[in-house]
Amino acid sequence: MTDYLPEAVRAGLEEARKRELRRRSRLCVHAGDEVYPILRFWETGFSLDAEQVLALRGMVDIYDGPRHLYNSLIIAADVENGELICSMKRSTLTMDRPALDYVREDDAPAGYLPRD
């Protein structure tokens, strides 16, 4: 049994599916001055709308709304079913404080008070 849908209906359904994916996800990719919403995200990559970006490689930043999550290196990007599938070589979690050069004790004081 085969179903036939007119091209306009098929295009409308595909656009509605992409719009729903963009609405549900707060994640976005910052590549230079450009910002692209992430449709799907997994451990080794993510997907973007192929109509918005045709190719993406190199260092990018991944944000969840205003919060910076990862610095990532994209090594490959292929278009599948209207989505640009990006594979990451590495993805480093962004910290909100500088890295420590030593082990911090669990019971260490938060700060020191000056003497009078």
C-alpha distances in whole Angstrom, upper triangle without the diagonal:
4,7,10,13,17,19,21,19,18,22,23,20,22,25,25,24,27,29,29,29,33,34,33,35,39,39,40,41,45,45,48,48,45,43,39,37,35,32,31,34,35,38,38,36,34,32,33,31,31,32,35,36,35,38,40,42,45,47,45,46,44,44,43,44,48,48,49,47,46,48,45,45,42,41,38,35,32,29,26,23,26,28,31,32,35,37,40,43,45,45,49,49,51,54,56,59,61,61,64,66,67,66,66,68,66,69,70,72,70,73,76,79,82,85,88
4,7,10,13,15,18,16,14,18,19,18,19,22,22,22,24,27,26,27,30,31,31,33,37,37,38,39,42,42,46,45,42,40,36,34,33,29,29,33,33,36,36,34,32,30,30,28,28,28,32,33,32,35,37,40,43,45,43,44,41,42,41,42,46,46,46,45,44,46,43,43,39,39,36,33,29,26,23,20,23,25,29,29,33,35,38,41,43,43,47,47,49,52,54,58,59,59,62,64,65,64,65,67,65,68,69,70,68,71,75,77,80,84,86
4,7,10,12,15,12,11,15,16,14,16,19,19,19,22,24,24,25,28,29,29,31,35,35,36,37,40,41,44,43,40,38,34,32,31,27,28,31,33,36,36,33,31,28,29,26,26,26,30,31,31,33,36,39,42,43,41,42,40,40,39,40,44,44,45,43,43,44,42,42,39,39,35,32,29,26,22,19,21,24,27,28,32,34,38,41,43,42,46,46,48,51,53,56,58,58,61,63,65,64,64,66,64,67,68,69,67,70,73,76,78,82,84
4,7,9,12,10,9,13,14,13,15,18,19,19,21,23,24,25,27,28,29,31,35,35,35,36,39,40,43,42,38,37,33,31,31,27,28,32,33,37,36,34,31,28,28,25,25,25,28,30,29,32,35,38,41,43,41,42,39,40,39,40,43,44,45,43,43,44,42,42,38,38,35,32,28,25,22,19,20,23,27,28,32,34,38,41,43,43,46,46,48,51,53,56,58,58,61,64,65,64,65,67,65,68,69,70,67,70,74,76,79,82,85
4,6,8,6,6,10,11,10,12,15,15,16,18,20,21,22,24,26,27,29,32,32,33,34,37,37,40,39,35,34,30,29,28,25,26,30,32,35,35,32,30,26,26,23,23,22,25,27,27,30,33,36,39,41,39,39,37,38,37,37,40,42,42,41,41,42,40,40,37,37,34,30,27,23,21,17,18,21,25,27,30,33,36,40,42,41,44,44,46,49,50,54,56,56,59,62,63,63,63,65,63,66,67,68,65,68,71,74,76,80,82
4,5,5,6,9,10,11,13,14,16,17,19,20,21,23,25,26,28,29,32,33,33,34,36,37,39,38,35,33,30,29,29,26,27,31,33,37,36,33,30,27,26,23,22,21,24,27,26,30,32,36,39,41,39,39,37,38,37,37,41,42,42,42,42,42,40,40,37,37,34,30,27,24,22,18,18,22,25,27,31,34,37,40,42,42,45,45,47,50,51,54,56,57,60,63,64,64,64,66,65,68,68,69,66,68,72,74,77,80,82
4,5,5,6,9,10,11,12,14,15,17,18,20,21,23,24,26,27,30,31,30,31,33,33,36,35,31,30,27,26,26,23,25,29,31,35,34,31,28,24,23,19,19,17,21,23,23,26,29,32,36,37,35,36,35,35,35,35,38,40,40,39,39,40,37,37,34,34,31,27,24,20,19,15,15,19,22,24,28,31,34,38,40,39,42,43,44,47,48,52,53,54,58,60,62,61,62,64,63,66,66,67,64,66,70,72,74,78,80
4,5,5,6,9,10,11,12,14,15,16,18,20,21,22,24,26,29,29,29,30,32,33,35,34,30,29,26,25,25,23,25,29,31,35,34,31,28,24,22,19,19,17,20,23,23,26,29,33,36,37,35,36,34,34,34,33,36,38,39,38,38,39,37,37,34,35,32,28,25,22,20,17,16,19,22,25,28,32,35,38,40,39,42,42,43,46,47,51,53,53,57,59,61,61,61,63,62,65,65,65,63,65,68,70,73,77,78
4,5,5,6,9,10,10,12,14,15,17,19,20,21,23,25,28,29,28,30,33,33,36,35,31,29,26,24,25,22,24,28,30,34,34,30,27,24,22,19,20,18,21,24,24,28,30,33,37,38,35,36,33,34,33,32,36,37,38,37,38,39,37,37,34,35,32,28,26,22,20,16,16,19,23,25,28,31,34,38,40,39,41,42,43,46,47,50,52,53,56,59,61,60,60,62,60,63,64,64,61,64,68,69,72,76,78
4,5,5,6,9,10,11,13,14,16,17,19,20,22,23,26,27,27,28,31,31,34,33,29,28,24,23,22,19,21,25,27,31,30,27,24,21,20,17,17,16,19,22,22,25,27,30,34,35,33,33,31,32,31,31,35,36,36,35,35,36,34,35,31,32,29,25,22,19,17,13,13,16,20,22,25,28,31,35,36,36,39,39,40,43,45,48,50,51,54,56,58,58,58,60,58,61,62,62,60,62,66,68,71,74,76
4,5,5,6,9,10,11,12,14,16,17,18,20,21,24,25,24,25,28,28,31,30,26,24,21,20,20,18,20,24,26,30,29,26,23,19,18,14,14,13,16,18,19,22,25,28,31,33,30,31,29,29,29,29,32,34,34,33,33,34,32,32,29,30,27,23,21,17,16,12,11,14,17,20,23,27,30,33,35,34,37,37,38,41,43,46,48,49,52,54,56,56,56,58,57,60,60,61,58,60,64,66,68,72,74
4,5,5,6,9,10,10,12,14,15,16,18,20,23,24,24,25,28,29,31,30,26,24,21,20,20,17,20,24,27,30,30,27,24,20,18,15,16,14,17,20,21,24,26,30,33,34,31,31,29,29,28,28,31,33,33,33,33,35,33,34,31,32,29,25,23,20,18,15,13,16,19,22,25,28,31,35,36,35,37,37,38,41,42,46,47,48,52,55,56,56,56,58,56,59,59,60,57,59,63,65,67,71,73
4,5,5,6,9,10,11,13,14,15,17,19,22,23,23,25,28,29,32,31,27,25,21,19,19,16,18,22,24,28,28,25,22,19,18,15,16,15,18,20,21,24,26,29,32,33,30,31,28,28,27,27,30,32,32,32,32,34,32,33,30,31,28,25,22,19,17,13,13,15,18,20,24,27,30,33,34,33,36,36,37,40,41,44,46,47,51,53,55,54,54,56,54,57,58,58,55,58,62,64,66,70,72
4,5,5,6,9,10,11,12,14,16,17,20,20,20,22,25,26,29,28,24,22,18,17,16,13,15,19,22,25,25,22,19,15,14,11,12,12,15,17,18,21,22,26,29,30,27,27,25,25,25,25,28,30,30,29,29,30,29,29,26,27,24,21,19,15,13,10,9,11,15,17,20,23,26,30,31,30,33,33,34,37,38,42,44,44,48,50,52,52,52,54,52,55,56,56,53,56,60,62,64,68,70
4,5,5,6,9,10,11,12,14,16,18,19,19,20,23,24,27,25,22,20,16,15,15,12,15,19,22,26,26,22,19,15,13,10,12,11,13,16,17,20,22,25,28,29,26,26,24,24,23,23,26,28,28,28,28,29,28,29,26,28,25,21,20,16,15,12,10,12,15,17,20,24,26,30,31,30,32,32,33,36,37,41,42,43,47,49,51,51,51,53,51,54,55,55,52,54,58,60,62,66,68
4,6,5,6,9,10,10,12,14,17,19,19,21,24,26,28,27,23,21,18,15,16,13,15,19,22,26,26,23,20,17,15,13,15,14,15,18,20,23,24,27,30,30,27,27,24,24,22,22,26,27,28,28,29,30,29,30,28,29,27,24,22,19,17,14,13,14,17,19,22,25,27,31,32,30,33,32,33,36,37,40,42,43,47,50,51,51,50,52,50,53,54,54,51,54,57,59,62,65,67
4,5,5,6,9,10,11,13,16,17,18,20,23,24,28,27,23,20,17,14,14,10,12,16,19,22,23,20,17,14,13,11,14,14,15,18,19,21,22,25,28,28,25,25,22,22,21,21,25,26,27,26,26,28,27,28,25,27,24,21,20,17,15,12,11,12,15,16,19,22,25,28,29,28,30,30,31,34,35,38,41,41,44,47,49,48,48,50,48,51,51,52,49,52,56,58,60,64,66
4,5,5,6,9,10,11,14,14,14,16,19,21,24,23,19,17,13,11,10,7,10,14,17,21,21,18,14,11,10,8,10,11,12,14,16,18,19,22,25,25,22,22,19,19,18,19,22,23,24,23,24,25,24,25,22,24,22,18,17,14,13,11,9,9,12,14,17,20,22,26,27,25,28,27,28,31,32,36,38,39,42,45,46,46,46,48,46,49,50,50,47,50,53,55,58,62,64
4,5,5,6,9,10,13,14,14,17,19,21,24,23,19,16,13,11,11,9,12,16,19,23,23,20,16,14,12,10,13,12,13,16,18,20,21,24,26,26,23,22,20,19,18,17,21,22,23,23,24,26,25,26,24,27,24,21,21,18,17,15,13,12,15,17,19,22,24,28,28,26,29,28,28,31,32,35,38,39,42,45,47,46,46,48,46,49,49,49,46,49,52,54,57,61,62
4,5,5,6,9,12,14,15,18,21,23,26,25,21,18,15,12,12,9,11,15,18,22,23,20,16,14,13,12,15,15,16,18,21,23,23,26,28,27,24,23,20,19,17,17,21,22,23,23,24,26,25,27,25,27,25,22,22,19,18,16,14,14,17,18,20,23,24,28,28,26,28,27,28,30,31,35,37,38,41,44,46,45,45,46,44,47,48,48,45,48,51,53,56,60,62
4,5,5,6,10,11,12,15,18,20,23,23,19,16,13,9,8,5,8,11,14,18,19,16,12,10,10,10,13,14,14,16,18,20,20,22,24,24,21,20,17,16,15,15,19,20,20,20,21,23,22,23,21,24,22,19,19,17,16,14,13,11,14,14,16,19,21,24,24,22,25,24,25,28,29,32,34,35,38,41,43,42,42,44,42,45,45,46,43,46,49,51,54,58,60
4,6,5,8,9,9,12,15,18,21,20,16,13,10,6,7,6,9,12,15,19,20,16,13,11,9,9,13,13,12,14,17,19,18,21,23,22,19,18,15,14,13,13,16,17,18,18,19,21,20,22,21,23,22,19,19,17,17,16,14,12,14,15,16,19,20,24,24,22,24,23,23,26,27,30,33,34,37,40,42,41,41,43,41,44,44,44,42,44,48,49,52,56,58
4,6,7,10,11,15,18,20,23,22,19,15,13,9,10,9,11,14,17,21,22,19,16,14,13,13,16,16,15,18,21,22,22,25,26,25,21,20,17,15,13,12,16,17,19,19,21,23,23,25,24,27,25,23,23,21,20,19,17,16,17,19,20,23,23,27,27,24,26,24,24,27,27,31,33,35,38,41,42,42,41,43,41,44,44,44,41,43,47,49,51,55,57
4,7,9,12,15,18,21,24,23,20,17,14,10,10,8,10,12,15,18,20,18,15,14,13,14,18,18,18,19,22,23,22,25,26,25,21,20,16,14,12,12,16,17,18,18,19,22,22,24,23,26,25,23,23,21,20,19,18,16,18,18,19,21,22,26,25,22,24,22,23,25,26,29,32,33,36,39,40,39,39,40,38,41,42,42,39,42,45,47,50,54,56
4,5,8,12,15,18,21,20,18,14,11,8,7,6,8,9,12,16,17,15,12,11,11,13,16,17,16,17,20,21,19,21,23,21,18,16,12,11,9,9,13,14,15,14,16,18,18,21,20,23,22,20,21,20,19,19,17,15,16,16,16,18,19,22,22,19,20,19,19,22,23,26,29,30,33,36,37,36,36,38,36,39,39,40,37,39,43,45,48,51,53
4,7,10,13,16,19,18,16,12,11,7,8,9,10,11,14,17,18,16,13,13,13,14,18,19,17,18,21,21,19,21,22,20,16,14,10,8,5,6,9,10,12,12,14,17,17,20,20,23,23,21,22,22,22,22,20,17,18,18,17,19,19,23,21,18,19,17,17,19,20,23,26,27,30,34,35,34,34,36,34,37,37,37,34,36,40,42,44,48,50
4,7,10,13,16,16,14,10,9,6,5,8,9,8,12,14,15,13,10,11,11,13,16,18,15,16,19,18,16,18,18,16,13,10,7,6,4,6,9,9,10,9,11,13,14,16,16,20,19,18,20,19,20,20,19,15,15,15,14,16,16,19,18,15,16,14,15,17,18,22,24,25,28,31,33,33,32,34,33,36,36,36,33,36,39,41,44,48,50
4,7,10,13,13,10,7,5,4,5,9,10,10,13,15,16,13,10,10,9,11,14,15,13,13,16,16,13,15,16,14,10,8,6,5,7,7,10,10,10,10,11,12,12,15,14,18,18,16,18,18,19,20,17,14,14,14,13,15,15,18,17,14,16,15,15,18,19,22,24,25,29,31,34,34,33,36,35,38,37,38,35,37,40,42,45,48,51
4,6,10,10,8,6,5,6,7,10,12,11,14,15,15,12,10,10,9,12,14,15,12,11,14,13,10,12,12,10,7,6,5,6,9,10,12,12,10,10,10,10,10,12,11,15,15,14,16,17,19,20,18,14,13,13,11,13,12,16,15,13,14,14,14,17,19,22,23,24,28,30,32,33,33,36,35,38,38,38,35,37,40,43,45,49,51
4,6,7,6,5,7,9,10,14,15,15,17,18,17,15,13,14,12,14,16,17,13,12,15,14,11,12,11,9,6,5,6,8,11,11,11,12,10,11,11,10,10,12,12,16,17,16,19,19,21,23,20,17,15,16,14,16,14,17,16,14,15,15,14,17,18,21,22,23,27,29,32,33,33,36,36,38,37,38,35,36,39,42,43,47,49
4,6,5,6,8,11,12,16,17,16,19,19,18,15,14,14,12,15,15,16,13,11,13,11,8,9,9,7,5,7,9,11,15,15,15,16,13,14,12,11,10,11,11,14,15,14,17,18,21,23,20,17,14,15,13,15,14,16,16,14,16,17,16,19,20,23,23,24,28,30,33,34,35,38,38,41,40,40,37,38,41,44,45,49,51
4,6,8,11,14,16,19,21,20,22,23,21,19,18,18,16,18,18,19,15,13,15,14,11,11,10,9,8,9,12,13,17,17,16,17,14,16,15,12,13,13,14,16,18,17,20,21,24,26,23,21,18,19,16,18,17,19,18,17,18,19,17,20,21,23,23,25,28,30,33,35,35,39,39,42,40,40,37,38,41,43,45,48,50
4,7,10,14,16,19,21,21,24,25,24,21,19,19,16,17,18,18,14,13,16,15,13,14,14,13,11,11,13,14,17,16,15,17,15,17,17,15,16,17,17,20,20,19,22,22,25,26,23,21,19,20,19,21,20,22,21,20,20,21,19,22,22,24,25,27,31,33,36,37,37,41,41,43,42,41,38,39,42,44,45,49,51
4,7,10,13,16,18,18,21,23,22,19,16,16,13,14,14,14,10,10,13,12,11,13,13,13,10,11,12,13,15,15,15,17,15,17,16,15,15,16,15,18,18,17,19,19,22,23,19,17,15,17,16,19,18,21,21,19,20,21,20,23,23,26,27,28,32,34,37,38,38,42,41,44,43,43,40,41,44,46,47,51,53
4,7,10,13,15,16,19,20,20,17,14,14,11,12,14,14,10,10,14,13,12,14,14,13,10,10,10,10,12,11,12,14,13,15,14,14,14,16,15,18,18,17,19,18,21,21,18,16,14,16,15,18,17,20,20,18,19,19,18,21,21,25,26,28,31,34,36,37,37,40,39,42,41,41,38,39,43,45,46,50,52
4,6,9,12,13,16,18,18,14,11,10,7,8,10,11,8,8,11,12,11,13,15,14,11,11,10,10,12,12,14,15,14,15,15,15,14,16,14,17,17,14,16,15,17,18,15,12,11,13,12,16,16,19,19,17,19,19,19,22,23,26,28,29,33,35,38,38,38,41,40,43,42,43,39,41,45,47,49,53,55
4,6,9,11,14,17,17,14,10,9,7,8,11,12,9,10,14,14,13,16,17,16,13,12,10,10,10,10,13,14,14,14,15,16,15,17,16,19,18,16,17,16,17,17,14,12,12,13,13,16,16,20,20,17,19,19,19,22,23,26,28,29,33,36,38,38,38,40,39,42,41,42,39,41,44,46,49,52,54
4,6,7,11,13,14,10,7,6,5,8,11,13,11,11,14,14,13,15,16,16,12,12,9,10,10,11,14,15,14,13,13,15,14,15,14,17,16,14,15,14,15,15,13,10,10,10,10,13,14,17,17,15,17,17,18,21,23,26,28,28,32,34,36,36,36,39,37,41,40,41,38,41,44,46,49,53,55
4,7,11,14,14,11,7,6,5,7,10,12,12,12,15,15,15,17,19,19,16,15,12,13,12,14,17,17,17,16,16,18,17,18,16,19,17,14,15,13,13,13,11,8,10,10,11,14,15,19,19,18,20,20,21,24,26,29,31,31,35,37,39,39,39,41,40,43,43,44,41,43,47,49,52,56,58
4,7,11,11,9,5,5,7,10,13,15,15,15,16,17,16,17,19,19,16,15,12,13,13,15,18,18,17,15,15,17,15,17,15,17,16,14,14,14,13,13,13,10,10,9,10,12,14,17,17,16,18,18,20,23,25,28,30,30,33,36,37,36,37,39,37,41,41,42,40,42,46,48,51,55,57
4,7,8,6,4,7,9,13,15,18,17,16,18,17,15,16,17,17,14,13,10,12,11,14,17,16,15,12,12,14,13,15,13,16,15,14,15,15,15,16,16,12,12,10,10,10,11,14,14,12,15,15,17,20,22,25,27,26,30,32,33,33,33,35,34,37,38,39,37,39,43,46,48,52,54
4,6,5,6,9,12,16,18,21,20,19,20,19,17,17,18,17,16,15,12,14,14,17,20,18,17,14,13,15,13,14,13,15,15,14,16,17,16,17,18,14,14,11,10,10,10,13,13,11,14,14,17,20,23,25,27,26,29,31,32,31,32,34,33,36,37,38,36,39,43,46,48,52,55
4,6,8,12,15,19,20,24,23,21,22,20,18,17,17,16,15,15,13,15,15,19,21,18,17,13,12,13,11,13,13,14,15,15,17,19,18,20,21,17,16,13,11,10,9,11,10,9,12,12,15,18,21,24,24,23,26,28,29,28,29,31,30,34,34,36,34,37,41,44,47,50,53
4,7,11,14,18,19,22,21,19,20,17,15,14,15,15,14,15,13,16,17,20,22,20,18,15,12,13,10,11,10,11,11,12,14,16,16,19,19,16,14,11,9,6,6,8,8,8,12,13,16,20,23,25,25,24,27,29,30,30,31,33,33,36,37,38,37,39,43,46,48,52,55
4,7,10,14,15,18,18,16,16,14,12,12,13,13,12,13,11,14,15,18,20,19,17,14,12,12,9,10,8,10,10,10,11,13,14,16,16,12,11,7,5,4,5,9,9,9,13,14,17,20,23,26,26,25,29,30,32,32,33,35,35,38,38,40,38,40,44,47,49,53,56
4,7,11,12,15,15,13,14,13,11,13,14,14,12,12,10,13,13,16,19,18,16,14,12,13,11,12,10,12,11,10,11,12,12,14,13,10,8,6,5,7,8,12,13,11,15,15,17,21,23,26,27,27,30,32,34,34,35,37,36,40,40,41,39,41,45,47,50,54,56
4,7,9,12,12,11,12,12,11,13,15,16,13,14,12,14,15,17,20,19,18,16,15,16,14,14,12,13,12,9,9,9,9,11,10,6,5,4,6,9,11,15,16,15,18,19,21,24,26,29,30,30,34,36,38,38,38,41,40,43,43,44,42,44,48,50,53,56,59
4,6,9,8,7,9,10,10,13,15,16,13,14,12,14,15,16,19,19,18,17,16,17,15,15,13,15,13,10,10,9,10,11,9,6,5,7,8,11,13,17,18,17,20,20,21,25,27,30,31,31,35,37,39,39,40,42,42,45,44,45,43,45,48,51,53,57,59
4,5,6,7,9,11,12,15,18,19,16,17,15,17,17,18,21,22,21,20,20,20,18,19,16,18,15,12,11,9,10,10,7,5,6,9,11,15,17,20,22,21,23,24,25,28,30,33,34,35,39,41,43,43,43,46,45,48,48,49,46,48,51,54,56,60,62
4,5,5,6,8,10,14,17,19,17,19,18,19,20,21,24,25,23,23,22,22,19,19,16,17,14,10,9,7,8,9,5,5,5,9,11,15,17,20,22,22,25,26,27,30,32,35,36,37,40,42,45,45,45,48,47,51,50,51,48,50,54,56,58,62,64
4,6,7,10,13,16,20,21,19,20,19,21,22,22,24,26,25,25,24,24,22,22,19,20,17,14,13,10,12,11,7,8,9,12,14,18,21,24,25,25,28,28,29,32,34,37,38,39,42,45,47,47,48,51,50,53,52,53,50,52,55,58,60,63,65
4,7,10,11,15,17,18,16,17,17,18,19,19,21,23,22,22,21,21,20,20,17,19,17,14,14,12,14,14,10,10,9,13,14,18,19,23,24,23,25,26,26,29,30,34,35,36,40,42,44,45,45,48,47,50,50,50,47,49,52,54,56,60,62
4,6,7,11,14,15,14,16,16,17,19,20,22,23,21,21,20,19,17,17,14,15,14,11,11,10,13,14,11,9,8,11,11,15,17,20,21,20,23,24,25,28,30,33,33,34,38,40,42,43,44,47,46,49,48,49,46,48,51,54,55,59,61
4,7,11,14,16,15,18,18,20,22,23,25,26,24,24,22,21,18,17,14,14,12,9,9,8,11,13,10,9,7,10,11,14,17,19,21,21,24,26,27,30,32,35,35,36,40,41,44,45,45,48,48,51,51,51,49,50,54,56,58,62,64
4,7,10,13,13,16,16,19,22,23,24,25,22,22,20,18,15,14,11,11,9,7,8,9,12,15,13,11,8,10,9,12,14,16,18,19,22,24,24,28,30,33,33,33,37,38,41,42,43,46,46,49,48,49,47,48,52,54,56,60,62
4,7,9,9,12,13,16,19,21,22,22,19,19,16,14,12,10,7,9,8,6,9,11,14,17,15,12,9,10,8,10,11,13,15,15,18,20,21,24,27,29,29,29,33,34,37,38,39,42,42,45,45,46,43,45,48,50,52,56,58
4,7,8,12,14,17,20,22,23,22,19,18,15,13,10,7,5,6,7,7,11,13,17,19,18,15,11,11,8,9,9,11,12,13,16,19,20,23,26,28,27,27,31,32,35,36,37,40,41,44,43,44,42,43,46,49,51,55,57
4,7,10,13,16,20,22,22,21,17,17,14,10,8,5,5,7,9,11,14,17,20,23,21,18,15,14,11,11,9,10,11,12,14,17,17,21,23,25,24,24,27,28,31,33,34,37,38,41,40,41,39,40,43,46,48,51,54
4,7,10,13,17,19,19,18,14,14,10,7,6,5,6,9,12,13,17,19,22,25,23,20,16,15,12,12,10,10,10,10,11,14,14,17,19,21,20,21,24,25,28,30,31,34,35,38,37,38,35,37,40,42,44,48,50
4,7,10,13,15,15,14,11,11,8,6,5,6,7,11,13,13,17,18,21,23,21,18,15,14,11,12,10,12,11,10,11,12,12,16,18,20,20,21,24,26,29,30,31,34,34,37,36,37,34,36,39,41,43,47,49
4,7,10,12,12,11,7,8,6,5,6,9,10,14,16,16,19,21,23,24,22,19,17,16,13,14,12,14,12,9,10,10,9,13,14,17,18,19,22,25,27,28,28,31,31,34,33,34,31,33,36,38,40,44,47
4,7,9,10,9,6,6,5,6,7,11,11,15,16,16,19,20,21,23,21,17,16,15,12,13,12,14,12,9,10,10,9,13,14,18,19,20,23,26,28,28,28,31,31,34,33,34,31,33,36,39,41,45,47
4,6,6,6,5,5,7,9,11,14,15,19,20,19,22,22,23,24,22,19,18,18,16,17,15,18,16,12,12,11,10,13,13,17,19,20,24,27,29,29,28,31,30,33,32,32,29,31,35,37,39,43,45
4,6,5,6,7,10,12,14,17,18,22,22,21,23,24,24,25,23,20,19,19,17,19,17,20,18,15,15,12,12,14,14,18,20,22,25,28,30,29,29,31,30,32,32,32,29,31,35,37,40,43,45
4,6,8,10,13,15,17,20,21,24,25,23,25,25,26,26,24,21,21,21,20,22,20,23,21,18,18,16,14,16,15,19,22,24,27,30,32,32,31,33,32,34,33,33,30,32,36,37,40,43,45
4,7,9,12,14,17,20,21,25,26,25,28,28,29,29,27,24,23,23,22,23,22,24,22,18,17,15,13,14,13,17,19,22,25,28,30,30,29,31,30,32,31,31,27,29,33,34,37,40,42
4,6,10,12,15,19,20,24,25,25,27,28,29,30,28,24,23,23,21,22,20,22,19,16,14,12,10,11,10,14,16,18,22,25,27,26,25,28,27,29,28,28,25,27,30,32,35,38,41
4,6,8,11,15,17,21,22,22,25,26,27,29,27,23,22,21,19,19,17,19,16,12,11,9,7,9,9,12,14,16,20,23,25,25,24,27,26,29,28,28,25,27,31,33,35,39,41
4,7,10,13,15,19,21,21,24,25,26,27,26,22,21,19,17,17,14,16,13,9,8,6,5,8,10,13,15,16,19,22,24,24,23,26,25,28,28,28,25,28,31,34,36,40,42
4,6,10,12,15,17,18,21,23,24,26,25,21,19,17,14,14,11,13,10,6,5,5,5,9,11,14,15,15,19,21,23,23,24,27,26,29,29,30,27,29,33,36,38,42,44
4,7,10,13,16,17,20,22,24,26,25,21,19,17,14,13,10,11,8,6,5,7,7,10,13,15,15,15,19,21,23,24,25,28,28,31,30,31,29,31,34,37,39,42,45
4,6,10,12,13,17,19,21,24,23,19,16,14,11,10,7,8,6,4,6,9,10,14,17,19,18,18,22,23,26,26,27,30,31,34,33,34,32,34,37,40,42,46,49
4,6,9,11,15,18,20,23,22,19,15,14,10,9,6,6,5,7,9,12,13,17,20,22,21,20,24,25,28,28,30,33,33,37,36,37,35,37,40,43,45,49,51
4,6,8,11,14,17,20,19,15,12,10,6,6,4,6,8,9,12,15,16,20,23,25,24,24,27,29,31,32,33,36,37,40,39,41,38,40,44,47,48,52,55
4,7,10,14,16,20,19,16,13,11,8,6,6,6,9,11,15,18,20,23,26,28,27,26,30,30,33,34,35,38,39,42,42,43,41,43,46,49,51,55,58
4,7,10,13,16,16,13,10,8,6,5,7,9,12,14,17,20,22,26,29,31,30,30,33,34,36,37,38,41,41,45,45,46,44,46,49,52,54,58,61
4,7,10,13,12,10,6,5,4,6,9,12,14,15,19,21,23,27,29,32,32,31,35,36,38,39,40,43,43,46,46,47,45,47,51,53,55,59,62
4,6,10,10,8,6,5,7,9,12,15,17,19,22,24,26,30,33,35,35,35,38,40,42,42,43,46,46,49,49,51,48,50,54,57,59,63,65
4,7,6,6,4,6,9,12,15,18,20,21,25,26,28,32,34,37,37,37,41,42,44,45,46,48,48,51,51,52,50,52,56,58,61,64,67
4,6,5,6,7,11,13,17,19,22,22,26,27,29,33,35,38,39,39,42,44,46,46,47,49,48,52,52,53,51,53,57,60,62,66,68
4,6,8,10,13,16,20,23,25,25,28,29,31,35,37,40,41,41,44,46,48,48,49,51,50,53,53,55,52,55,58,61,63,67,70
4,7,9,13,16,19,23,25,24,28,29,30,33,35,38,40,40,43,45,47,47,48,50,49,53,53,54,51,53,57,59,62,65,68
4,6,9,13,16,19,21,20,24,25,26,30,32,35,36,36,40,42,44,44,44,47,46,49,49,50,47,50,53,56,58,62,64
4,6,10,13,16,18,18,21,23,24,28,30,33,34,34,37,39,41,41,42,45,44,48,47,48,46,48,52,54,56,60,63
4,7,10,13,15,16,19,21,23,26,29,31,32,32,35,37,39,39,40,42,42,45,45,47,44,47,50,53,55,59,62
4,7,10,12,12,16,18,20,23,26,28,29,28,32,33,36,36,37,40,39,43,42,44,42,44,47,50,52,56,59
4,7,9,10,14,16,19,22,25,28,28,27,30,31,33,34,35,38,37,41,41,42,40,43,46,49,51,55,58
4,5,7,10,13,16,19,22,24,24,23,26,28,30,30,31,34,34,38,37,39,37,39,43,46,48,51,54
4,7,10,14,16,19,23,24,23,22,25,26,28,28,30,33,34,37,37,39,37,39,42,45,47,51,54
4,7,10,13,16,19,21,20,18,21,22,25,25,27,30,30,34,33,35,33,35,38,42,44,47,50
4,7,9,13,16,18,18,17,20,21,23,24,25,28,28,31,31,32,30,33,36,39,41,45,48
4,6,9,13,14,14,13,16,18,20,20,21,24,25,28,27,29,27,29,32,35,38,41,44
4,6,10,12,12,12,15,17,19,19,20,22,22,25,25,26,24,26,30,33,35,39,42
4,7,9,10,10,14,17,19,19,19,22,22,25,24,25,22,24,28,31,33,36,39
4,5,7,8,11,14,16,16,16,19,19,22,20,21,19,20,24,27,29,33,36
4,7,9,12,16,17,17,16,19,19,21,20,20,17,18,22,24,27,30,33
4,7,9,12,14,15,14,17,17,19,17,17,14,16,19,22,24,28,30
4,6,9,12,13,13,17,18,20,17,18,16,16,19,22,24,28,31
4,7,9,10,11,15,16,19,17,18,16,18,20,24,26,29,32
4,5,7,8,12,14,16,14,15,14,16,18,22,24,27,30
4,7,9,13,16,18,15,17,17,18,20,23,25,28,31
4,6,9,13,15,13,15,15,16,18,22,24,26,30
4,6,9,12,11,14,14,16,18,22,24,27,30
4,6,9,7,10,11,13,15,19,21,24,28
4,6,5,9,11,13,15,19,21,24,27
4,6,9,10,13,16,19,22,25,28
4,6,9,12,14,17,20,22,25
4,6,9,10,14,17,19,22
4,5,7,10,14,16,19
4,7,10,13,16,19
4,7,10,13,16
4,7,9,13
4,7,9
4,7
4
